[in-house]
Amino acid sequence: MGMTEKQGGSDVRANTTQARHDGRDAWGERYTLVGHKWFFSAPMCDAFLVLAQTPAGLTCLFLPRVLPDGTLNAIRIQRLKDKLGNKANASSEVEFTGASAWLVGEEGRGVQQILEMGTLTRLDCALGTAGLMRQSVSLALHHTSQRAAFGKKLVEQPLMKNVLADLALESEAATALALRLARAIDRQDDPFEALMRRVLTPVAKFWICKRGSHLAQEAMECLGGNGYVEEGGEGVMARIYREMPLNSIWEGAGNIMALDLLRALRHGGKGGTIAEALAAELATARGANPVFDRFAARLPERFDAAVDESEGRRLAQDIALAVQASLLRRHAPDFVFEAFCASRLGGDWGQAFGTLPSRCDVDSIIARAMPH
Ligand SMILES: Cc1cc2nc3c(=O)[nH]c(=O)nc-3n(C[C@H](O)[C@H](O)[C@H](O)COP(=O)(O)OP(=O)(O)OC[C@H]3O[C@@H](n4cnc5c(N)ncnc54)[C@H](O)[C@@H]3O)c2cc1C
């Protein structure tokens, strides 16, 4: 995908790359592109979807690397970026010096067109982060099950148990939410699931990606100094840590997801409203825990306040937490659901991992998360 230019990534309307109509052939309406892209990942791909300005506005175009006659298209790679992580994915800066590209969809409707792909890549970010979170927790559990300090295995030390259980809860909740979004995307002919897709795409992308970086840092600490070192088996922890923030930045950074949630709530949704759909989703866990009931009951009144942009992140976070709790009620044992509600919804929690209240059944949570 080639969207981001120097002057705008979130606000792609600022794109300046020009597409001039150049006739019609077997591939459809052909255009000539002149301009640049500041981020252009995986430039070795056979083809790209790019945005460029036509007289009708921002338009989506299919840009092959090699033209039908076998010659290279006029895509000039200026340089590859030197990034914090994500090294295996080359990200380039490019210029188009009269490149040929073909119209996708309608002229002037490029953003809507490319966002169809954007919804799926946002799901990728949520799923990928949930996967990295699970890998981090597995590595932390594996290490602490074998390393001893002060006369015991680390996994047997009460404070380490609290950390591991807290990480395991976060990871399971992330997995549940990411897979819930995947289910909604799989069932788009169901009107209820279409509403869930609309609301959960920004919510899951925002919240899971935000939590991923924090979780990776704490899981790294479980490995002690070796977690911070790039070499050896433990080196994978450092790589995960460097990768995590990226899923939060690309495909719509945190604020952009929060603003997208507010837009979804304002526009409601066809064939029922998003507020009603969320209420029905959360009703599946109603009555199971008073903390959850209170938390879920307070959400709808906040949807009306969705005009206040500065509330966007809080609302995205709280919808995520409520949906995660309802999913854990359905798909996890009670000790997971209860600990999640007490800490994440009830406020009986600190501001770092490892601060679960002592009444939580940390042994059972750890046993459930332990890799076999
Ligand atoms: C490794 C990597 C690979 C990438 N690969 C590609 C690629 O292949 N193709 C591609 O098109 N792009 C790619 N990107 C670009 C990426 O999608 C953008 O960087 C991202 O969308 C943010 O755009 P920006 O960098 O211009 O930041 P900006 O749009 O300037 O945003 C900066 C910050 O401001 C916030 N912000 C923006 N608007 C508002 C607002 N109205 N209210 C509040 N806050 C706001 C954003 O949330 C963000 O935190 C890649 C980025 C990275 C890091």
The ligand as a Gaussian input file, in Angstrom:
#p B3LYP/6-31G(d) Opt

LIG

0 1
 C        7.743000       0.775000       9.628000
 C        6.660000       1.528000       8.937000
 C        6.177000       1.077000       7.718000
 C        5.181000       1.765000       7.047000
 N        4.757000       1.308000       5.836000
 C        3.825000       2.020000       5.156000
 C        3.400000       1.606000       3.849000
 O        3.827000       0.581000       3.327000
 N        2.506000       2.370000       3.210000
 C        1.979000       3.503000       3.737000
 O        1.166000       4.135000       3.102000
 N        2.359000       3.925000       4.967000
 C        3.256000       3.211000       5.690000
 N        3.656000       3.634000       6.937000
 C        3.198000       4.927000       7.404000
 C        2.209000       4.904000       8.547000
 O        0.992000       4.346000       8.131000
 C        2.085000       6.348000       9.035000
 O        3.321000       6.703000       9.621000
 C        0.954000       6.539000       9.995000
 O       -0.270000       6.379000       9.329000
 C        0.994000       7.904000      10.672000
 O        1.131000       8.916000       9.734000
 P        2.277000      10.032000       9.931000
 O        3.581000       9.335000      10.135000
 O        2.190000      11.035000       8.831000
 O        1.920000      10.743000      11.282000
 P        0.873000      11.923000      11.482000
 O       -0.299000      11.734000      10.605000
 O        1.614000      13.201000      11.413000
 O        0.430000      11.654000      12.983000
 C        1.289000      11.924000      14.104000
 C        0.502000      11.697000      15.384000
 O       -0.588000      12.592000      15.414000
 C       -1.779000      11.890000      15.700000
 N       -2.898000      12.575000      15.019000
 C       -3.087000      12.761000      13.688000
 N       -4.243000      13.423000      13.473000
 C       -4.793000      13.659000      14.688000
 C       -5.982000      14.311000      15.136000
 N       -6.864000      14.820000      14.267000
 N       -6.224000      14.368000      16.463000
 C       -5.365000      13.855000      17.329000
 N       -4.226000      13.236000      16.994000
 C       -3.939000      13.136000      15.680000
 C       -1.576000      10.488000      15.196000
 O       -2.383000       9.571000      15.923000
 C       -0.089000      10.285000      15.500000
 O        0.069000       9.833000      16.797000
 C        4.637000       2.941000       7.624000
 C        5.104000       3.374000       8.864000
 C        6.090000       2.694000       9.518000
 C        6.590000       3.201000      10.852000

